């Protein structure tokens, strides 16, 4: 009886572990408002907030052109790349490319979405400090 309970607990734990390692639809941030305490944040203010947020989380942020930053995150054998489009009123973080994240055109490894949600939270925090 004891071994049956132990096997059931072990099976349940394994099932939970495996189910947490799947893929989910790609999480994008679209048109999030730029919320600052400053009445009129400039394009450069927003850019610097995005760069600071990304750098604090290990992202390499590359200025492509005014209103466009490309972010790259390298973790072990995994690579995530995003486009961050912004102006003084809003910003978006969208999937660009990835390596070893099981992207199939719609879904991606769960960790990717967590990284994007952390980046979004970091951007919001940095914007609130302006």
Beta strands, then each sheet from edge to edge (+ up, - down):
strand 1: 23-25
strand 2: 29-33
strand 3: 60-65
strand 4: 68-75
strand 5: 78-86
strand 6: 90-99
strand 7: 107-109
sheet 1: 1+ 7-
sheet 2: 2+ 6- 5+ 4- 3+
end
